[in-house]
């Protein structure tokens, strides 16, 4: 998770770029096996680093990045509500 308790990047374009690099590197790592051999597996850590180690967490972050600024959570007296931001 990011330092602010969120899975999302600071902006949607940045999050999508991280996903493109991450999933692209993971796919290339295995797609290039017949051509480059086991050396192509060196791309797998690059992909996981771009996805911050977890493809599912990246997907959760995508949902957070899309909803960022549209939803607001307010908590009072131990009760929290999720409402649309003004």
N, C-alpha and C positions, 0 to 999 in steps of 0.2 A: 504494500500500500504506500501511497505517497505520504509525505510527512503530515499532511493536513487531515488524515483519516479518510481519504478518498482514493478510489482506484483510478480515477480519471486524470488525464493530463490537464495542463492549464488551458488548453484550447482544443476544440474539435479537430482542426486541421493537424495539429501536432499529434493527437492521438491516432488519427488515421495514418499518418506517416509512420509512426511507430509500428502500427499493425501491418502495414505494407512491407516494411523492412523485416519485421519479425516472421510473419507467415511466408514471405518470399524466401527468406534464408532457410527456413525449415523445409519448405517444399524443394528448394534447390539442393539442399543437403542430400535428400533421398533420390531426387530425380537424376542427379549427376553421378550417382553411384556406378552405373555401368560405364560411364565415360571416364571419370576421374578416380574411381576406386574409393577406398576408405578415406582418402584425403578430403573428399567432399563433405564428410561428416564434421569437418571443422567448422562448417557453416551453422551447424545445429546450435552450438553455444551462442553464436552471434544472434540467431533468431530468438532464443530464450532470453538473452539479455535485453533485446529490444522490447520483448513482451513482458519484461520484468519477471520472468520465470514461470509465468502461468497464463496460458492462452484463455482459460475461462475467466480469470481475473481481468484480462484485457477486454473481454466481451462485457463484463460488468462495468468496467470503466467507460466503455463506449456508451452504454445506457446512461451513466452518470453525466458524461460529457454532453450528450444530447439534451438532457433535461436541465443542465446547469443554467441557473438564472430564471428558469420557468417555474420552479417549485420552491416553496419556502416551508421549513419545518419550524414550528413554534411549540415550545414546551412551557407549561404553567402548572404548578402544583402536582408534578409527577405525571401529567397527562400531555402527550404530544399529538399535534395535528399536522398534516401535510396539506398545504393549500397552494393555490396559484399565487405567484409573486405579482405584485402590482405593476 
